[in-house]
Amino acid sequence: MRSSLDPPKAPVPRVVDAGDAHWDPENPPEGGAHEVVGTRDGALTRALSLFDPYSELPPDALKRALAQLQLNDPDACRELIGLLAADERTHSFASPLRWFAERTPKATGGYEVHADGNLFGPWRTEGVLGIGGMGVIYAVRRADGLYEREAALKTIRAEVSSPQLLDAFRIERNLLARLDHPAIVSLFDAGVGDDGQPWITMQRIVGEHIDAWCDSRHASLRQRVGLFVDVCDAIVHAHDHGVLHQDIKPSNVLVTDDGKIKLLDFGLSALLSRSENDIPQRIGASMPYAAPEIFSDAPPSVAIDVHALGVMLYRLLCAGWPRPCGSVIGAAPVEGFPTPPSTVALRATAVETRNRGATTARSLSVSLCGDMDVIALRCVANDPVARYASVAELRNDVKAWLERRPVAARNGGGGYRVGRFLRRHVLAAIVASTLTVAAVATAWVVLAQQREARAQGENDRALAELFRISVLAASQNARSGGREDVRPLLHHAEHRLRSAAGGDQPQFLARGLASLAGAYYEQSNYAQSERLWLEVLAQCPDDPMLRARTFDSLASLANKRVDTKGMMRFSRQGIDALEDRDDKESTMLRLSLQFSLARSYWLRDDTSQALQIIDRAIRVARGQGSDHEAQLAGLVRQRGVMLSSIGRVVEADRDLTEAMNRMATSTPAVRISIMQSLAVLRMQAGHSDSGRELAERAMGESLRVYGDDHVETARAWLVMAKLWRAAGTNSRRARVALHRAEALIANHLGSGHPMMQGILEERADLEFSLHHRAAAIAYARRAEALAIKTYGENSSRARTCTARRSRFEAPPAVGANEA
């Protein structure tokens, strides 16, 4: 604990290990300088926002960062050095804010701090414990000799006193007396001083802020979530008694040495039972934790406490924020959609990563993806209605995560629930990790002996579902690690599956092959995936659902190679296989097939027909409720892309924005494609900041979900190249991104794959912008040839490539440079 009343001196160096390498949008792997630029008014505000990250830097890194900040924002640098110096001085206060409070005269709004020995009723002050938004908190002891008791006494800042603030203080006194919970501080006494200054005395807690407590003990994610559950328990108790907290943040949650939670500071609390004509006024808010609706003068609500809990959950799990965040002093709310904590975790430093029991930022990210992403995103949703309806619901989902049970917010189907079962049971986990299909086959034999022939089909489905989850779990785990080659594993699984199925169990074999085909698809091995799906089609003539699923997968594979005829044929065959079925699974499959059918028309330049099909699909999806939210997001995103391609930009932005709002329920692949599509649209519309944020989020999520050696990561590199070219000053980074994208496509799909066309077009535009006319023409010609081969000479995409090539080949203006 350090501070001083003296002028600041140079900061004392800290000894901290250097950080792990992780994705930095300002500094991709090939290099690039990181710049720190002040963007908010007020040097002190900017310095406060930089204090935490700078205070954790190693000495050499801190020196370099301060030197860079001095060049970019000297005023903020000066204030930051003062903060760091104050933080290094030894004293009895909890933060350097006291140094600034005492530095500022009372007449201009500083804090009045009473000397030790000052009396408030029977309580004598013995030092300052902290300085909050409402006033000063003192360590006090009984001075009347009636009994010995240490306590904490809170006063209101006289210079900011107002009727509303005094009312809030009175409410806190009454509320603390009402609440009786082991995790909420107890009220001892209350009164008004001779000078009219109100005070309350409460239980003095010896502990640390919850985030600092966790960091100092390198608490694991599960330990942190366990403490968070205890916080939720306390808030649930308060809400059950009609009390809102309204200022939930780590500094208001103390953890004692034995790991017990104590919730502090109901100073902004409000009653849930206020009458309609007695709406409580908002006294203040901690900006980084404040819900968006606060800034529209929304009344206090449960949703606001849920949002603050969600932000605190981000801080505990990934040391980041759900949205770009300003300082706690005078900062305006930052608009934007929340980023999943697993994506935020990719930016964690080495210290932050180790503090959470992880070895790298990527491993921390992998630990958070999935259920925890859904929980956190639901807490901090922009729309209060989309958040948890109560803290009790949030607590139950977080406890389910701890116990590896299904999370209600996930709305998962049978496969998801079976996956949760596998994680809870050791034997099933062994099956998943080793992929010993022989064990599955043995179980099939036992079940077959116990059931009549009529039940054998159901047994096949259940066992094949277990096999499917096992294969995909191993495939996805290997992919998340980024290095393991699972092809031998999948090859071995196929061999064991065929041996177990023999020649008399075609249904079991078909479902197992379908699982393997899906795993190959996950690994972007599309040739093997198609081989197996075609065999599945031959094995399942009497199973309409499996046939429809197979046609849906074959249509997706045709889409990967831009085979519009194949997409159209397989989509229609799948729709026909479903006939008049109207159950939930059939509806989901039909929507997916209509998606592919619409894309086939769009790629053949029949956008009108494509929009008619996808409009009908969207209407059906909207009528299906929350179970189809993820599909609806994908359909709306695709319509936005189609509208953008014909110049209906406003409608496209509307659709893509709606898809973004539905991202929390989407699959990772759909989330990434939504962000990429909207990023490109925003960049083309001149909204560079919004486009940049989305492109960077998509890049980080692609690396987390797919790893750095996957064709889908190539799309993310292409979007980043567009961003850096549009910026006009990052041509080197754009070249690096395009090189990586091209290498990934060539390695996985071949240099003649249609996906290469977009990369060649971007290369041509980049070289032309740099006045490298010959190189630009060469890339433009390659793109044109590929477009003609894929779509035909008269297609709109081929004509666009021809126009680009002709423009580049036109004689340059007099004085133009060419490299």
Steps between C-alpha positions, in 0.01 A plus 500: 500500500673817387440874447636841599406861545827601338545571129539180298840356423605246241330162543690219667561207261298181545622146437247322278556238230448595139163422342411211273456567131135529405286663232540877511298675227750785499797265473449185294760224525731652238551817703368856513525772763238535768377853547331648807284794405276697737145521375311647797492848644703553814856383556421363846205301363723347235773430755257324733379279216862399431607452862412130543666363183809721541541413869532130410775546238856373554756777553639502145156478343374778728788724397428444130125546545545828688742626234244423230221661703716811550517539123129443441339655808747690722229638733361155577855368538577764761185415699566128467853535636346681796257215554777241482717699739213539747432129478861423595501705823434316828197622696176373656265561209365254247572693178674808357166684491576643846806672357284673239224572751736676737679675215170669402374780727163436665357809339547349157336170583762302694430257786489617860688240703467517880805450718546191715314534832202687356171392658181395324258429782670233712743405223861627481683502164824300466599560141350491155395169345397639164350780296187427299270690270282618791762572762772374731503169687685500834627232731329574835476357850249554783614793713235489778635192671170313486659215303793434273421488132685594186290625211501693174328838489382664179427869455364704212726750327377836628592678179281273287215469747153537353146396596523205262832383638386537860190301411717226349707496818187468713379217277826312541472524876148358493585235242799365689280469807250300291750257345635203696737287296850370584639651177358851564664734752305558823381843615606603854399863544397821321475868579548864397803706609492844656576649160202319344711231333328159508697185576444130537716242671521146373700183535866552421623236260865404463531380144590580142293599201381182333712547186815580698436207737470261206807636324721493808416131553504401130143377541383266226196572285293260706603668826412839357163379379436347843553840664277658236223257598534622860463860381188402308360337815538830687337699221214250478441550873490877451264474203274264694468777759416759236849658493709581192871561545564718189878523548633146464872493418810321633590781741164449674563129550759405762638151555639409840813291553288188540323562170170643626314763296387831650287735290545871573354838412128506442541878474320519164238243593136530413184320607322274256172584672493873428164631392438617145518866605807448716764393247846521659746739341837372387782637715795372301652199328837332446530550127676178392234293679199712407233352275433690173148598605632698795607772259144526370374573854349155546375437855686254726429138413614144553642507146748772604636285784518202263704707253746611769541141617572401140773762465654386828491143370703616196755665728538184708521257209693682228621831653321690224180684424199394291518826305768766442509675834579850616629622833288484812520879523287698261498239227213484256352161422670322211254359250546162340407137531663298778793276413495141633736452796685225314590756232597763758723237666717482189632847593591399857857565609730229635436619856123502452514155343712346776281664765215288364690174497549492123824466307414715198233747398370247250458227762315751721277584204423134432399454866242777469349429160159342474272513805688777682491718188123460486456575872715813496356635176147459629589699813632799304258500206420849375127435533398460868227256397763269350685470832424255777162581652645455849833456673371164622483379137854626441624328816337172395668507158839580650460214748404274209825598328694411813328163521528437124123482466302647208474879514146631454612804298656270241166352388697194393346194341556133570855498368598785730351325802674174416824699475446638850440143619829387347688773682350396835567128470844351483415187300328699227791744494736208438284395207510854363875544537610163364231457234491127562211417279533141613348602834206654318461187289499282811230716653303468178516119518378500862213733421409305188460185707271679744270661247272372231571573138260795508724680751830437323475815290467710815805328651696574186414866524590528867835325459583689183422824683748403772757418234432828320558705816818304575642560153411866488622563854842357418509683167406835653738460792788431264401796286487729802853395591605614157777244437378141526429308181182300556498333160658175628247503784207537259644235268530259793145583613367420152680164497360404843152618402493283187628201697235548769213551257589204277275452201162464672464831684464762225314751717767495770774525238324786322464706817858435601626601155288815523681587824837446337393707198412785735837470673685515167294807410607663829862441397432656155575165336210538260598220263489235775181650638326477162621140448339392825177695451449335160544159666251599769252584225537150359461338843180674618227471231222456760595775747357832372655709776849363449459540123392862544795566731731339245365713215538808721866416564565428132345836411735671750796322343386609154485854636864471613610436141238741355325222310166676452342209309594257776370738768167534324463127436591385850287772666191401304558130565529567871181706506319221311629240748332688784164504319230628737682438829454793740684396818774720644794308349338499156435873516862571587625281215256655254618851592862396448417351160311815400805701600715299258236518227483879532880526481504289184262744328696799629832364374334454158399871505130427556488720809125558471423127530760463774339776706154346459624166636692648790214739590269199537759318711542802728123525552487133600800537734347804671193294580694217663604678819835493677591151380580641156681819606836379370356402161309827479825692557665311213206553265473872576876536455483331157217728391708798607789379285269456202349846544846652526604337172223685313564836666220500757742606770254638756293181499818291509628687804164450670512123445862460601443709812204279593718194446760653734234545767423129478866390509497371858296198393687436175761239427860630486504469119187714464626757754825541311329532161259761638785712636696469176206595279406801710865606528537510120169685458591759763844556346346545154250748646782708652445393862861398551499483880201268516636288216837475665358386834291229334785380279735472797240310704443261209876446468540418867200268501618322185837426658330375814240285324690374197867545588759651266498217243142488373333628183247702701788692658596599145170693476589688817843594359330623182267726699796638696681568171199700380508695826870579481485593131205731565699669778755602236800478733526127565595355164766276653248345737252459217763313296579273794130424553445424131807279490370297793151474353635387163731242660216351704268467199772357277607251766151373582300550181747570220602819322213468252223494761228768458580640847829620352315752281427742785863487612626572147258791464620651827863450398431679171331794676782526754776504238313752287455731801878486545553584130637152427306483175663194345445289811143625531423399140647153552286437808192644328542265204531196728186604687312552172598156368390333821167686502425400139589138576281492811197712410511534121610782271168685521463487877501822701809387694693435179391834353615679815842335471521593132418862580772507766757355263405748223527792739846393608613444141386847389796733429603670824455873540798718424739505793368183663760277665546133427723259687 
